[in-house]
Amino acid sequence: MTLSVRRRVLTVLVLPILAGCLAACDIVTADLRSEETAQWHKSYQLDTNGRLEINNVNGKIIVEPSTGNTVDVTAVKKARGASPESAKAALERASIVEDVSSGRIRIDTKVTNLSGIVFNGGTATVEYRVKVPAGAEVKFTTVNGGIEATGLQGRTTLETTNGGVTTRNVGGQLEASTTNGGLDIDMSKVPEGGVKLDFVNGGLSMRMPRDAKATISASVTNGGISYGDLSIDTTGESTKRRLEGRLNGGGPRIQIGGTNGGITLSGR
């Protein structure tokens, strides 16, 4: 068989395979025109110094203070599909599970067949809006989505994989981390329990009172560190990618670790 003949035979064999792949891709990426929405809402009473934990999968979490000891949770489930039937099926795959006592509330999002777009078409997200007593201990996690927290004064843990973390006027012990997304952190004070922040891809911006006292340890692999208007006395290694120092003489510990992205510290 000559080379030209071999090429023709190979082309004939490959084209049906490519056509099949493209057809499958068309099914996977079909225009998801149909949408189904459902709302879930619950209110709870939480003991003083109680704990709230919410674990999500696909969707953001937005948190702000409530009044009294009330925890108010609204979840909006949204699903899209290539047909009304597939959108409804996708919506039904997302469920919310509660584990509740007077001192502890845990809410988990459960999604079956977690593969995003499937061959019969369908995606589902759950977005939470939460009101919680400002002094409560809280932990919020999501895989795909951002987290926004405002006005929290208790111990706070915020974790996401694909999405950013934003805080405003937070004054309690804080741990925040993201893999793919930035950290935008605004603190009303540096808490006695300290602050721990980690990111892989995305960078970090942190604002705190200029007269706050803190002991800072920050490092980044690829990126720089700046602290322009803060009065930080370096106490150890201080390079473009590493900072050890005391803000206004030192105080609670601020620990920051990053891989790809800059770190910016500033006063408010």
N, C-alpha and C positions, 0 to 999 in steps of 0.2 A: 504494500500500500504506500502510495506517494505521500509526501508531507502535506500537500494541498488537500488530498482526499481525507487524511487524518483530521485536518482542521475542520473540514466540512462535517464529518461525522461527529466530532466533539461539539461543534456548534449546535447540531441537531439534538444532541443529548442534553446539553446544558440549558437550552432555551426553555424546554418544558419545566425543568427544575426551577429556573428563575421565575417563570410564570406562576408556578405553584407557591413559591415563597412570597411573591408580590401579592397574590390573592390572599394568602394568610395574613400578611401585613395589613392589607386593606380591611380585613375583618377586625384585626386587633385595634387599628387606629380609626375605626369607623366613626363618623360624626355622631357624637353623643347628644342628640337633639332633645331627648326626653328627660324631664327632671321631676323628681319626687322630693318633697320636703315634709319633715315631721318635727314637732317641738316637744321637748321633755323638760318639765320644770318641777323642782322640789324645794321645799324650805325646811330647815332643821334648826333646833336649838342646841348650841354647843356650850359645854361647861367652860368656865373661865380657865384659860391656859390649855384648852383642848387643842386637838390636831385635826386638820383637814388634808386629805391627800386625793388628788385627781390624776389619773393616768389615761392619756389619750393616745390615739394611733395616727390618724390623719385629720389634722385640723388644729386651729390655734386655740389658745386659752387666754382670756382677758380677765384680770382680777382687780377689784377695788374694795375699799373698806365698806362694811355694813354698819348699821346702828345696833346697839345692844349686843346680844349673844346670838343673833340670827345669822345663819348661813343660807344664802339664796343661790341656787344653781339653775341656770337655764342652758340647755343644750339644744342646738339646732342641727338636726341630721339632714344632710343633703345627698342626693344620689342622682347620677346621670347615667343614661343608657341609650343604646341605639334604638330602643323601642320603649313604650310605656311599661311593658312587662319586665324588660331587663332592668329598667330604672327602679321599679318597685322591688324586684328581687335583690338588687344591690342595697337598697335601703333596709331591707329586712335582715341583711347580713351584719348590720351594725346594731349592737345592743349595748345597753348601759346597766351595769351591775352595781348594787349598793351593799355596803357593809357598815352598819350604823350603830353607834352607841352614844351615850350622852357625852363622853369624853373624846370620841374618835369617830370620824366620818371618812370612809374610803369609797371612791367612785372610780370604776374601771370601765373603759370602753373596750368592748369585745367585737372583733371583726373576723368572721369566718371567711375562708377562701381568700386570704390576704395576698392577692397578687395584682392589685391595681386593676388594670383593664384586662378582662378575660375575653375568650373568644365569642361568648354570646353578648358581650358588651356590658359595661357597668362599672362605675366608680362610686365610692361613698366617702363622705367626710363628716366629722362631728366637730362643731365649734362651740366652745364653752364660754359663757359669761358668768362670772362668779362674784358674789359679794360675801365677804367673810369678816368677822371681828378683827380689827386692826392688829390686836396683840396676840392672835392665835398663832400656833405653829402650823406652817403650811408646807406642802410639797406638791409641785405641779410638774408633770413630765408629759412630753409628746414626742412622737417620732418624726412626723412630717407636719411642721407648722411652727409658728412663732409663739412666744409667751410674753405678755405685757402685764406688769404688776405695778399698781400705784398705791402709795400711802400705807404699805404694810410696815408694822413695827415689831412683830414677833419674829421668831426664827423662820427663815424663808429659804427653801431649796427650789431652784428652777432649772430644769434639764430638758434640752431638746437635741435631736440629731440633725435634722434638716430644717433650719429656721433660726431666726434671731431671738435674743432675749433683751427686753427693754424694761427698765425699772424707772419709776418716777417717785421722788420724795420717800424713799424707803429708808427706815432707820433701825431695823433689826439685824441680827446676825444673818449673813447672806452667803449662800453658795449658789453659783450660777455657772452653767457650762453649755457649750454647743460644739458640735462637730463641723457642720457646714452652715455658717451664719455668724453674724457679728454680735457683740455684746455692747449694749448702750445702757450704761449704769449711772443712775443719779441717786446719790445718797443724801438724806437730810442730816446725817451725822455718821461718824464711824462708831459702830456698836462695840460694846465691851467684848462680845463673842467673836469679833473680827469679820473679815470678808475673804472669801476664796473664790477666784474666778479663773475659768479655763476655757480655751478655745483652740480649735485645730485650724480651721480655715475661716477667716472673716475679719479679724481685728477686734480691738476693744477701745471704747471711749468711756472714761469714768470721771464723774464730777462729784466733788465733796466740798464742804465748807472750807474756806481758806484757813480758818483758825482751828480746824480739827487737828487732833493729835493722833499720829499713827506711825507704826513701824512697817516699812514697805519692802517687799521682796518681789521683784518682777523680772521675768525673762521671756524672750521670744527667740525662736530659731531663725525665721526669715522675716525681717521687719525691724523697725526701730522703736525706741521708747522716748517719749517727750513728756515734760512736766513743767512747761514754761512758767506759769504764774504761781507755782506752789513753792513754799519755803522748805525744801528738802535738803538735809545735810547727809551726804553720802557717808556710809560707815564701812563699806566693803568694796567689792568689785562694782565699778561703775563704767559701763561701756555702752556702745550704741544698742546692744541687745540685752544688757543686764543692768539692773539697778538694785542696790541695797542701800537703804537710807532711812532717816527719821524725819517725819513731817512735824514741824513745830516741837521738836524735842523728843518725839516718840510716843507711842501709845498702843492701842490694840493693833493686831497684825492684819495687814492687807497682803495677801499672797496671790500673785497673778502668774499664770503660765500660758504661753501661746506657741503655736507652730508657724502658721503663715498669716501675717498681718501685723499692722502696727499697734502699739499701745500708747494711748494718749491720756494723761492725767491732768486734770484742771480743777480750778476752784469755782465755786458758785456763790 
